[in-house]
Amino acid sequence: MGLTKKRFIADFQAEALHLFADSLENLSPMQQYQALAFLVKGYYAKDWAQTKADYDHHQQKQVYYFSIEFLPGRLLASNLLNLGIKDTVEAGLKQLDIDIPDLYAQEGDPGLGNGGLGRLASAFLDSMAADGMAGNGNGIRYQYGLFKQRFVDGYQVELPDDWLRDPYVWETRKENRAVIVRFGGSVYLTPCDNGGLEPVYQDTDDVLAVPYDIAMVGHHNHMVNTMRLWSAEPVPGHAHSLAEKSRINAITQILYPDDSDTAGQELRLRQEYFFTSAGIQSIITHYRRFHQDLHLLPNFVAIHINDTHPAMAVLELMRVLLDDGGLSWEEAWQITVQTLSYTNHTLMAEALETWPEEMFARLMPRLYQIAQEVDHRFRQTYTPRFGGELIQRCAPIADGYLRMAYLAVIGSHAVNGVAKIHSELLKSSVLKDLYTIFPERFNNKTNGITPRRWVQVANPELSELIDSAIDTGWRSDPSLLVPLAAHLHDEKFLKALHTAKKANKEKLAAIIFDQLGIEVSTNAIFDVQIKRLHAYKRQLLHVFGILEAYLAIKNGENRPSRVHVFGAKAAPSYRYAKSVIRLINAVADLVNNDPDCKGKLAVAFLPNYGVSLGERIIPAADISEQISMAGTEASGTSNMKLMANGALTLATLDGANIEIKDAAGEDAMAMFGLTTPEVAQLKASGQYSARAIYEADPTLHRVVDMLTDGTIPGITTEGREIQDELLVYNDTYLVLADFRSYVEASHKLDALWQDPIAWAQAALKNIAASGQFSADYTVARYGRDIWDVLPATPVGHGGE
Ligand SMILES: *Cc1c(COP(=O)(O)O)cnc(C)c1O
């Protein structure tokens, strides 16, 4: 977009006047932000309308990405970057004497997700726009996002995230596209004119689903896609009691703050049906504006099920094709399977979603009838070939429950895992039986990230340094980072890399001081673990590493100085995770207040981890902790973001860590711990004794004792609970089994740190190899292998 600084300043002043009837300098930073955001929205509005018109005009196949979570992050800077006007606008803001970081910080960060799942969905929408693919998001406009986290006396306190209190500039309410979603009541089939059966609904609870559209601005390609989030409202004209109204509003009021196991509540099921039904209905309505023949749907529409929350898309699409479209079961089923695809995100059997038949039938009686028929036909079709036992194990309904992952596989033409190892494990564990029946459906799509946000926006220092070495092509095609490796022996460049990292550490140190009052040395190694707090992710192992270092320092040992940075929210109902938070904060108190540790060891747990805080932490990281028990982390994406910013990965051979190792090289990181087969074998053998390991390793013994012997003040209850999990319940996630090799791997990094050139070389290898993890390539592969949608913008190679 050809924008001059002068023109921008005039536009900005006009927008301020238009919105607030005042001149810019009289506005608050929030008002200035809003004026700027509205202006930017105006800048892309024409492209947005034109993109939609072009998709319709060319009848381009459209992808609809259904996800119960999205974590878009702040959009102003990334929209400016994608429009190609960030430098011009920032120059204008500077001339106007406006504090640019402060202006950006005015924007709310929509917390419409818990972690990796939601962030992946948003990365994919961003990448589809960048690739010029016709991609749409479909999700929920939660009135309250994920809770805001504070620490009080080291405990997590949850505050409501009222993110819509200030108007959210980027959304556009589309009242004219609202649809009605029906819950409850009863339904029976009656013969209709064409000889088929037609459902008659009685006493349903109808809810109006109103879409709010948010633009997904493509990178330098004038394409603007749409993320559509649905809000539940009473149907105008219906007489609702107050209680009914509040029950309707409740559907999109809150995000469930637990992504690891089913909330198990009716409201969650209502949420799932609400956004799935609204999405399917609006897709079919739009389709029918251009096509009569529903048989051609898969030629023009691909619907993707991100994890199982929207898995009832299988049933809802069947319902619309059967009941509204009048198709036969066989026709409708073929169309449904061809249209749908599914991504699995977890191997943990306890996290596979199931719903009691009774609840499902009560809330969605027509969908339940269809589910029964799917189940019946599945059994009838495949039992002769595969036997009743296998079919019973993987049928969509069994033992009183609907099994959503199985339903998703049965109703989709493609099923993928999110890292090579994860996709392999799906076939040999949780989806083994369905793999036997439908082997051709299974494929891998390793997750990706958007380097535009995580490198270009978050780390301008590094970005400019890369530009100076290899020009700017990598900014639109990150696979072009590979030639950076030519600078491996360029000492000047390596020093500049160190300087850029240092600048980012200075900024993070200021935040740490600001928020926690802790002074940290930027000469220290910044050792970072940022992710949801969960036992399988093993923040506890990291804590044990810190305690090992603490004891060594108390013992007079000399170690390179380290600052351990944590960011993590725990689900409010997850006791153990909250105890670990309390422990980390207590260890921080112990270490940060011990004069012996000054300048050697510090711990900073920054509250309220989310996309925006991640953007501050990641550029400053030297070490990326990716230490899940092997076989539990499906992929991970913080590992990719940190790698792209030159952090060295300290990791188990789990998820995408394995692919990071293959890309960057074993010498550019530190691997440790039991492998997935070793974990499986140890668990199966029944021979694991956490206590025996504790007894045999004096350092570990000491560390575990510190949980309860008063060394770490104020954690009596939590310390006991964690120690019991290890020694009484025998350490579910094998923290003690991996402790020794973790500490050794960590020492290896200490040794490398002593040689700044060697460290910078390892960082460089990571940066140069990180391009392949761009989500631009990931979605291009989804397009090629799953959706049958090609990028309109050239996307480069990115591995494969
Ligand atoms: C990338 C990201 C995650 C995923 O982190 P993992 O370490 O892969 O679990 C979670 N939350 C936010 C806010 C992120 O940006």
The ligand as a Tripos MOL2 file, in Angstrom:
@<TRIPOS>MOLECULE
LIG
   15    15     1     0     0
SMALL
NO_CHARGES

@<TRIPOS>ATOM
      1 C1          2.8600  -20.8550   21.6710 C.3       1 LIG1
      2 C2          1.9950  -20.6750   22.8360 C.ar      1 LIG1
      3 C3          1.6480  -21.7890   23.6130 C.ar      1 LIG1
      4 C4          2.1450  -23.1790   23.3290 C.3       1 LIG1
      5 O1          3.2760  -23.4420   24.1250 O.3       1 LIG1
      6 P1          3.8050  -24.9460   24.3200 P.3       1 LIG1
      7 O2          5.0720  -24.7680   25.0470 O.co2     1 LIG1
      8 O3          4.0140  -25.4770   22.9410 O.co2     1 LIG1
      9 O4          2.7880  -25.6620   25.0860 O.co2     1 LIG1
     10 C5          0.8340  -21.5910   24.7080 C.ar      1 LIG1
     11 N1          0.3820  -20.3590   25.0410 N.ar      1 LIG1
     12 C6          0.7080  -19.2740   24.3180 C.ar      1 LIG1
     13 C7          0.2000  -17.9470   24.7430 C.3       1 LIG1
     14 C8          1.5240  -19.3900   23.1990 C.ar      1 LIG1
     15 O5          1.8260  -18.2990   22.4810 O.3       1 LIG1
@<TRIPOS>BOND
     1     1     2 1
     2     2     3 ar
     3     2    14 ar
     4     3     4 1
     5     3    10 ar
     6     4     5 1
     7     5     6 1
     8     6     7 2
     9     6     8 1
    10     6     9 1
    11    10    11 ar
    12    11    12 ar
    13    12    13 1
    14    12    14 ar
    15    14    15 1
@<TRIPOS>SUBSTRUCTURE
     1 LIG1         1 GROUP 0 **** ****
